[in-house]
């Protein structure tokens, strides 16, 4: 795709990385950066794309969580993009009503993601067993992952989780990275690419700009 760079007076660069009828995804940065969901795509990367990583993940979950029911495969977007990371969130609830409300909120969020131009993350394979729920988030850019990997514990998600009476601090959260073959490795220590992404994460903004002029973090 054609990537449009515009230099601003403050020295930052605006880069249009995705565009649609309703909105554009713009990266504003003081470093030269193009997100991986633009570069690590089918036909242009050696890394396997989401169609392969999803198949591998589902096979692994069937093995590791045989008693869990797969609620869905997750958000059906970005199958031509190679995900960079995966976050697993394990939650134990006190009532079936909490489980149902949690999965309902995930469904609503999923619908919003599907309507968006080039999402930088997506829900993957939510599962449930009795009062336990396991959620996954796939990330499609390392800088974005470093910026938002802990967002589940932030104020916004605490308010979100309050809808079904759950404290996110009680969840077990595990981060993984994908290798080129689509296999998962737990992030116990940052690798070189993650260290670099962490060093520039405050210099890169992912913005969603709507045709009516509204702007939000992508």
PAZAPA-4460 file (N, C-alpha, C; in steps of 0.05 Angstrom, whole numbers, plus 32768, in hexadecimal, padded with zeros to 4 digits):
% residues 218
    n_x    n_y    n_z   ca_x   ca_y   ca_z    c_x    c_y    c_z   seq   type   mol
   8011   7FE8   8000   8000   8000   8000   8012   8019   8000     1      X     A
   8007   802F   7FF8   8015   8048   7FF7   8014   8055   8013     2      X     A
   802C   805C   801E   802D   8068   8038   8034   8086   8034     3      X     A
   8024   8097   8040   8028   80B4   803D   8034   80C0   8056     4      X     A
   804C   80CD   8053   805A   80DA   8069   8056   80F8   8066     5      X     A
   8050   8106   807C   804E   8123   807C   805E   812D   8094     6      X     A
   8071   813F   808F   8082   814B   80A4   8073   8163   80B0     7      X     A
   8071   8163   80CB   8064   8179   80D9   8079   818E   80E2     8      X     A
   806F   81A6   80E9   8081   81BB   80F1   8090   81B4   810B     9      X     A
   8085   81A4   811C   8092   819C   8135   80A7   8186   8131    10      X     A
   80AB   817E   8117   80BF   816A   8111   80B5   814E   8111    11      X     A
   809C   814A   811A   8091   812F   811A   8086   8128   80FE    12      X     A
   8084   810E   80F9   807B   8105   80DF   805F   80F8   80E2    13      X     A
   804D   8100   80D1   8033   80F3   80D0   8033   80DF   80B9    14      X     A
   802C   80C6   80BF   802C   80B1   80AA   8011   80A5   80A9    15      X     A
   8004   80A7   8092   7FEA   809A   808E   7FF0   807D   8086    16      X     A
   7FE8   806A   8098   7FEE   804E   8093   7FD6   803D   808B    17      X     A
   7FBE   8048   808E   7FA6   803A   8085   7F90   804F   8082    18      X     A
   7F7F   804B   806E   7F6A   805E   8069   7F51   8050   8060    19      X     A
   7F3A   805B   8067   7F20   804F   8060   7F0B   8065   805C    20      X     A
   7EF2   805D   8058   7EDD   8071   8053   7ED8   8082   806C    21      X     A
   7EDB   8077   8084   7ED4   8085   809C   7EEB   8090   80AC    22      X     A
   7F03   8086   80A7   7F1A   808E   80B8   7F35   8087   80AC    23      X     A
   7F4A   8092   80B8   7F65   808B   80B1   7F74   8084   80CA    24      X     A
   7F88   8073   80C6   7F9B   806D   80DC   7FB4   807C   80D6    25      X     A
   7FBC   808D   80E9   7FD4   809E   80E5   7FE7   8099   80FC    26      X     A
   8001   8096   80F5   8016   8094   8108   8024   80AF   810A    27      X     A
   8025   80BA   8121   8033   80D3   8126   804C   80CD   8137    28      X     A
   8063   80D3   812C   807B   80CB   813A   8092   80DE   8136    29      X     A
   80A4   80DE   8149   80BD   80EE   8147   80D4   80DC   813F    30      X     A
   80CE   80C2   8139   80E2   80B0   812E   80D6   80A4   8114    31      X     A
   80E8   8099   8103   80DF   808D   80EA   80D2   8072   80F1    32      X     A
   80B8   8070   80EF   80AB   8057   80F7   8092   8051   80E6    33      X     A
   8092   8039   80DB   807A   802F   80CD   8071   8016   80DB    34      X     A
   8059   8014   80E4   8050   7FFD   80F4   8051   7FE3   80E5    35      X     A
   8054   7FCD   80F4   8057   7FB3   80E8   803E   7FA9   80DB    36      X     A
   8026   7FB4   80E3   800E   7FAA   80D5   800D   7FB5   80B8    37      X     A
   8020   7FC6   80B1   8023   7FCF   8095   8039   7FBF   8087    38      X     A
   804E   7FB9   8095   8066   7FAD   8089   8065   7F8E   808A    39      X     A
   805B   7F83   80A0   805B   7F66   80A4   8041   7F5A   809A    40      X     A
   803D   7F5A   8080   8024   7F51   8074   802A   7F3A   8060    41      X     A
   8015   7F2B   805A   8018   7F14   8048   8025   7F1C   802E    42      X     A
   8039   7F0C   8026   8047   7F12   800D   805F   7F24   8010    43      X     A
   8061   7F31   8028   8077   7F44   802B   8087   7F3E   8045    44      X     A
   8081   7F29   8053   808F   7F22   806C   8095   7F04   806C    45      X     A
   80AA   7EFE   807B   80B1   7EE2   807F   80A2   7ED6   8096    46      X     A
   8095   7EE7   80A6   8086   7EDE   80BE   806B   7ED5   80B5    47      X     A
   8061   7EC0   80C2   8046   7EB5   80BA   8031   7EC9   80C4    48      X     A
   801B   7EC9   80B5   8005   7EDC   80BA   7FF0   7ED0   80CC    49      X     A
   7FDB   7EDF   80D3   7FC8   7ED8   80E7   7FB9   7EBE   80E1    50      X     A
   7FB5   7EB8   80C8   7FA8   7E9F   80C1   7FB7   7E87   80CC    51      X     A
   7FD2   7E88   80CC   7FE2   7E72   80D6   7FE4   7E73   80F4    52      X     A
   7FE9   7E8B   80FF   7FEC   7E8E   811C   7FD2   7E86   812A    53      X     A
   7FBB   7E8D   811E   7FA1   7E86   812A   7F9D   7E67   812B    54      X     A
   7FA4   7E5A   8115   7FA2   7E3D   8114   7FB4   7E30   812A    55      X     A
   7FCC   7E3A   812C   7FDE   7E2F   8141   7FD4   7E35   815D    56      X     A
   7FC9   7E4D   8161   7FBF   7E54   817C   7FA7   7E42   8183    57      X     A
   7F95   7E3E   8171   7F7E   7E2D   8177   7F86   7E10   817D    58      X     A
   7F99   7E05   816E   7FA2   7DEA   8174   7FAF   7DE9   8190    59      X     A
   7FBE   7DFD   8197   7FCB   7DFE   81B1   7FB6   7E00   81C8    60      X     A
   7FA2   7E11   81C3   7F8D   7E14   81D8   7F7D   7DFB   81DC    61      X     A
   7F77   7DEC   81C7   7F69   7DD3   81CA   7F79   7DC0   81DB    62      X     A
   7F93   7DC1   81D8   7FA5   7DAF   81E8   7FA7   7DB9   8205    63      X     A
   7FAB   7DD3   8209   7FB0   7DDE   8224   7F96   7DE2   8234    64      X     A
   7F80   7DE7   8227   7F66   7DED   8235   7F50   7DDA   822A    65      X     A
   7F53   7DC0   822E   7F40   7DAD   8223   7F23   7DB0   822D    66      X     A
   7F20   7DBB   8246   7F06   7DBD   8252   7EF8   7DD8   824C    67      X     A
   7F06   7DE9   823D   7EFB   7E04   8237   7EEB   7E03   821D    68      X     A
   7ED6   7E13   821C   7EC6   7E16   8203   7ED1   7E2F   81F4    69      X     A
   7ED7   7E2C   81DB   7EDF   7E42   81CB   7EC7   7E53   81C4    70      X     A
   7EC6   7E6C   81CD   7EAF   7E7D   81C8   7EAF   7E86   81AB    71      X     A
   7EC6   7E8E   81A0   7EC9   7E96   8184   7EE7   7E94   817D    72      X     A
   7EED   7E97   8163   7F09   7E98   815C   7F15   7EB3   8162    73      X     A
   7F04   7EC7   8167   7F0D   7EE2   816C   7F05   7EF5   8156    74      X     A
   7F12   7F0B   8154   7F0B   7F1F   8140   7F16   7F18   8125    75      X     A
   7F05   7F14   8110   7F0E   7F0B   80F6   7F19   7F22   80E5    76      X     A
   7F2F   7F2D   80EE   7F3C   7F43   80DF   7F5A   7F3D   80DD    77      X     A
   7F68   7F4B   80CB   7F86   7F4A   80CA   7F91   7F2E   80C4    78      X     A
   7F83   7F1E   80B5   7F8E   7F03   80AF   7FA6   7F04   809D    79      X     A
   7FAA   7F1A   808F   7FC2   7F1D   807E   7FD9   7F2B   808C    80      X     A
   7FD6   7F30   80A6   7FEB   7F3D   80B5   7FF7   7F29   80C9    81      X     A
   8011   7F2B   80CD   801F   7F1A   80E0   801F   7F26   80FB    82      X     A
   8010   7F1A   810E   800F   7F25   8129   802B   7F24   8136    83      X     A
   8031   7F37   8148   804B   7F38   8155   804A   7F2C   8171    84      X     A
   8033   7F30   817F   8031   7F27   819B   8015   7F1D   81A1    85      X     A
   8013   7F0F   81B7   7FF9   7F05   81C1   7FF8   7F08   81DF    86      X     A
   7FE2   7F12   81E9   7FDE   7F14   8206   7FC8   7F02   820F    87      X     A
   7FCC   7EF3   8224   7FB8   7EE1   822F   7FAE   7EEC   8249    88      X     A
   7F94   7EEE   824D   7F88   7EF8   8265   7F76   7EE2   8271    89      X     A
   7F7C   7ED8   8288   7F6D   7EC3   8295   7F5E   7ECF   82AD    90      X     A
   7F43   7ECB   82AD   7F32   7ED7   82C2   7F21   7EC2   82CF    91      X     A
   7F1F   7EC3   82E9   7F0D   7EB1   82F8   7EF7   7EC2   8305    92      X     A
   7EDE   7EBC   82FE   7EC7   7ECB   8308   7EB9   7EBC   831F    93      X     A
   7EA6   7ECA   832A   7E97   7EBF   8341   7E7B   7EB6   8338    94      X     A
   7E71   7EBF   8321   7E56   7EB7   8318   7E55   7EB4   82FA    95      X     A
   7E42   7EA5   82F1   7E3D   7EA1   82D4   7E35   7EBB   82C7    96      X     A
   7E27   7ECC   82D6   7E1F   7EE6   82CB   7E37   7EF7   82C4    97      X     A
   7E4C   7EF6   82D4   7E65   7F05   82CD   7E71   7EFA   82B4    98      X     A
   7E72   7EE0   82B1   7E7D   7ED4   8299   7E6E   7EDE   8280    99      X     A
   7E54   7EDC   8282   7E43   7EE4   826B   7E47   7F02   8264   100      X     A
   7E48   7F13   8278   7E4C   7F30   8273   7E68   7F35   8268   101      X     A
   7E7C   7F27   8271   7E97   7F2A   8267   7E98   7F23   8249   102      X     A
   7E8D   7F0C   8242   7E8D   7F03   8226   7E7C   7F15   8215   103      X     A
   7E67   7F21   8220   7E57   7F34   8211   7E67   7F4D   820B   104      X     A
   7E76   7F57   821E   7E86   7F6F   821A   7E9B   7F6A   8205   105      X     A
   7EA7   7F52   8205   7EBB   7F4A   81F1   7EAE   7F4A   81D5   106      X     A
   7E95   7F40   81D3   7E87   7F3F   81BA   7E81   7F5B   81AF   107      X     A
   7E79   7F6D   81C1   7E74   7F89   81B9   7E8E   7F96   81AF   108      X     A
   7EA4   7F92   81BD   7EBE   7F9D   81B6   7EC6   7F91   819B   109      X     A
   7EC1   7F78   8197   7EC8   7F6A   817E   7EBB   7F77   8166   110      X     A
   7EA1   7F7D   8169   7E92   7F8A   8153   7E9E   7FA5   814C   111      X     A
   7EA7   7FB4   8160   7EB4   7FCE   815B   7ECE   7FCB   814C   112      X     A
   7EDE   7FB7   8154   7EF8   7FB2   8146   7EF3   7FAB   8129   113      X     A
   7EDF   7F9B   8123   7ED9   7F92   8108   7ED2   7FAA   80F6   114      X     A
   7EC6   7FBF   8102   7EBE   7FD6   80F2   7ED4   7FEA   80ED   115      X     A
   7EEB   7FE6   80F9   7F01   7FF9   80F8   7F14   7FF3   80E1   116      X     A
   7F21   8008   80D7   7F36   8006   80C3   7F50   7FFD   80D2   117      X     A
   7F5C   7FE8   80C8   7F76   7FDE   80D2   7F79   7FDF   80F0   118      X     A
   7F6C   7FCD   80FE   7F71   7FCC   811B   7F8D   7FC2   8122   119      X     A
   7F99   7FCD   8137   7FB4   7FC5   813F   7FB3   7FAE   8153   120      X     A
   7F9B   7FA6   815C   7F98   7F8F   816D   7F7D   7F82   8169   121      X     A
   7F7A   7F69   8172   7F60   7F5C   816F   7F5D   7F47   8185   122      X     A
   7F44   7F40   818B   7F3E   7F2A   819D   7F44   7F0F   818F   123      X     A
   7F4F   7EFD   819E   7F55   7EE2   8193   7F49   7ECD   81A6   124      X     A
   7F3A   7EBB   819B   7F31   7EA2   81A7   7F29   7EA4   81C5   125      X     A
   7F14   7EB4   81CC   7F0B   7EB4   81E8   7EFF   7E98   81EE   126      X     A
   7F05   7E8F   8207   7EFC   7E75   8210   7EEF   7E77   822C   127      X     A
   7EDE   7E64   8232   7ED1   7E64   824C   7ECE   7E47   8256   128      X     A
   7ED1   7E44   8271   7ECC   7E2B   827E   7EC1   7E31   829A   129      X     A
   7EA7   7E2B   829E   7E9A   7E30   82B7   7E9C   7E4E   82BD   130      X     A
   7EAB   7E56   82D2   7EAD   7E72   82DA   7EC8   7E7E   82D2   131      X     A
   7ED6   7E70   82C0   7EF0   7E7A   82B6   7EEF   7E82   8299   132      X     A
   7EFC   7E98   8293   7EFE   7EA3   8278   7F1B   7EA8   8271   133      X     A
   7F22   7EA0   8259   7F3D   7EA6   824E   7F3A   7EB6   8235   134      X     A
   7F46   7ECD   8234   7F45   7EDF   821D   7F61   7EE3   8212   135      X     A
   7F62   7EE9   81F8   7F7C   7EEE   81EB   7F7A   7F08   81DB   136      X     A
   7F90   7F17   81DA   7F92   7F2E   81C9   7FAA   7F2A   81B7   137      X     A
   7FA5   7F2D   819D   7FBB   7F2C   818A   7FC4   7F49   8184   138      X     A
   7FDE   7F4D   8182   7FE9   7F67   817C   7FF7   7F66   8162   139      X     A
   7FF5   7F7C   8152   8000   7F7C   8137   8017   7F8F   8132   140      X     A
   8022   7F99   8148   8039   7FAB   8147   8047   7FAB   8161   141      X     A
   8062   7FAA   8161   8071   7FA8   817A   8070   7FC2   818B   142      X     A
   8072   7FD9   817E   8071   7FF2   818D   8055   7FF5   8199   143      X     A
   8040   7FEE   818A   8025   7FEF   8194   8022   7FDD   81AC   144      X     A
   802D   7FC5   81AA   802C   7FB2   81C0   803A   7FBD   81D9   145      X     A
   8051   7FC9   81D5   8060   7FD5   81EC   8050   7FEC   81F9   146      X     A
   8041   7FFA   81E9   8031   8011   81F3   8019   8007   8203   147      X     A
   800C   7FF2   81F9   7FF2   7FEB   8204   7FF0   7FCF   8211   148      X     A
   8006   7FC1   8214   8004   7FA6   821E   7FF8   7FA4   823B   149      X     A
   7FFB   7FBA   824A   7FF1   7FBA   8266   7FD7   7FCA   8268   150      X     A
   7FCA   7FD0   8252   7FB2   7FE0   8253   7F9B   7FD3   8262   151      X     A
   7F9B   7FB8   8263   7F86   7FAA   8271   7F85   7FB2   828F   152      X     A
   7F9C   7FBB   829A   7F9D   7FC4   82B6   7F98   7FE2   82B9   153      X     A
   7F94   7FF0   82A3   7F90   800D   82A4   7F74   8015   82AD   154      X     A
   7F70   802F   82B2   7F57   8039   82BC   7F40   8032   82AA   155      X     A
   7F44   8035   828F   7F2E   8030   827C   7F24   8013   827E   156      X     A
   7F36   8000   827F   7F2E   7FE5   8280   7F23   7FDD   829C   157      X     A
   7F2C   7FEB   82B1   7F21   7FE6   82CB   7F03   7FEE   82CB   158      X     A
   7EFD   8005   82BE   7EE1   800D   82BB   7ED1   7FF9   82AA   159      X     A
   7EDF   7FF0   8295   7ED2   7FDC   8283   7ECC   7FC2   8292   160      X     A
   7EDF   7FB9   82A1   7EDC   7FA0   82B0   7EC8   7FA2   82C7   161      X     A
   7EC4   7FBB   82D0   7EB1   7FBF   82E5   7E94   7FB9   82DC   162      X     A
   7E90   7FB9   82C2   7E75   7FB3   82B7   7E6D   7F96   82BE   163      X     A
   7E81   7F85   82C1   7E7B   7F69   82C9   7E88   7F62   82E3   164      X     A
   7E8D   7F77   82F4   7E96   7F72   830F   7EB0   7F64   8313   165      X     A
   7EC4   7F6C   8303   7EDE   7F5E   8304   7EF4   7F73   8306   166      X     A
   7F07   7F6D   8317   7F1F   7F7D   831A   7F35   7F72   8309   167      X     A
   7F3E   7F80   82F4   7F53   7F76   82E2   7F6C   7F6E   82F0   168      X     A
   7F71   7F79   8308   7F8A   7F72   8317   7F89   7F55   8320   169      X     A
   7F71   7F49   8320   7F6E   7F2D   8328   7F73   7F1A   8311   170      X     A
   7F76   7F25   82F9   7F7B   7F14   82E1   7F98   7F0B   82E0   171      X     A
   7F9C   7EF4   82D3   7FB8   7EEB   82CD   7FBD   7EF2   82B0   172      X     A
   7FD1   7F04   82AC   7FD7   7F0E   8291   7FF3   7F04   8289   173      X     A
   7FF4   7EF8   8271   800D   7EEE   8267   8011   7EF8   824A   174      X     A
   8029   7F03   8245   802F   7F0D   822A   8041   7EF9   821B   175      X     A
   803C   7EF6   8202   804C   7EE5   81F1   8055   7EF5   81D8   176      X     A
   806B   7EEC   81CC   8073   7EF6   81B1   8070   7EE0   819D   177      X     A
   806A   7EE7   8184   8069   7ED4   816E   8085   7ED3   8161   178      X     A
   808E   7EBB   815A   80A6   7EBA   814A   809E   7EB9   812C   179      X     A
   80B1   7EB6   811A   80AB   7EB7   80FE   8099   7EA0   80F5   180      X     A
   8099   7E8A   8103   8089   7E73   80FC   806D   7E74   8108   181      X     A
   8068   7E88   8119   804E   7E8A   8126   804C   7E7C   8140   182      X     A
   8063   7E73   814C   8063   7E66   8166   8066   7E7B   817C   183      X     A
   805C   7E75   8194   805B   7E89   81A9   8072   7E84   81BD   184      X     A
   807D   7E9A   81C6   8092   7E9A   81DB   808A   7EAE   81F0   185      X     A
   8089   7EA6   8209   8081   7EB8   821E   8095   7ECF   8221   186      X     A
   808B   7EE7   8224   809D   7EFF   8227   80A4   7F01   8244   187      X     A
   80BA   7EF4   824C   80C5   7EF7   8267   80DA   7F0C   8269   188      X     A
   80E7   7F11   8252   80FB   7F26   824F   80F9   7F31   8233   189      X     A
   80FC   7F4C   8230   80FA   7F58   8216   8111   7F50   8204   190      X     A
   810A   7F4A   81EB   811F   7F45   81D7   8128   7F5F   81CB   191      X     A
   813A   7F5E   81B8   8146   7F77   81AD   8131   7F88   81A0   192      X     A
   811F   7F7C   8190   810A   7F8C   8183   80F8   7F99   8197   193      X     A
   80F0   7F8A   81AC   80DF   7F96   81C0   80EC   7FAC   81D0   194      X     A
   8106   7FA9   81D5   8115   7FBE   81E3   8115   7FD7   81D3   195      X     A
   8119   7FD5   81B8   8119   7FEC   81A7   80FD   7FF9   81A6   196      X     A
   80E9   7FE8   81A4   80CD   7FF2   81A3   80C6   8001   81BD   197      X     A
   80D0   7FF6   81D3   80CB   8002   81ED   80D9   801D   81EF   198      X     A
   80F0   8020   81E2   8100   8039   81E4   80F3   804F   81D3   199      X     A
   80E3   8048   81BF   80D7   805D   81AE   80B9   805F   81B1   200      X     A
   80AD   804F   81C3   8090   804E   81C5   8083   8069   81CC   201      X     A
   8092   807A   81DB   8087   8094   81E2   808A   80A9   81CB   202      X     A
   8097   80A1   81B6   809B   80B3   819F   8089   80AC   8188   203      X     A
   8077   8098   818C   8066   808F   8176   8049   808F   8180   204      X     A
   8037   809B   8170   801A   809C   8176   800B   808E   8160   205      X     A
   7FF8   807D   8167   7FE6   8070   8154   7FCB   807E   8157   206      X     A
   7FC3   808C   8142   7FAB   809C   8143   7F96   8093   812F   207      X     A
   7F7D   8093   8137   7F67   808E   8124   7F59   80A8   811F   208      X     A
   7F5A   80B2   8107   7F4E   80CC   8100   7F35   80C7   80EF   209      X     A
   7F1F   80D0   80F9   7F05   80CC   80EB   7F00   80E3   80D8   210      X     A
   7EEE   80DF   80C5   7EE9   80F3   80B0   7EDB   810C   80BC   211      X     A
   7ECF   8109   80D3   7EC2   8121   80E0   7ED6   8131   80F1   212      X     A
   7EF0   8128   80F0   7F05   8137   80FF   7F0B   812B   811A   213      X     A
   7EFB   8119   8124   7F00   810D   813E   7F19   80FC   813D   214      X     A
   7F28   80FC   8153   7F41   80ED   8154   7F41   80DC   816E   215      X     A
   7F4A   80C3   816C   7F4D   80B3   8184   7F66   80A1   8180   216      X     A
   7F6F   8096   8196   7F86   8083   8194   7F7D   806A   8186   217      X     A
   7F8C   8062   8172   7F84   804A   8163   7F87   8031   8173   218      X     A
***
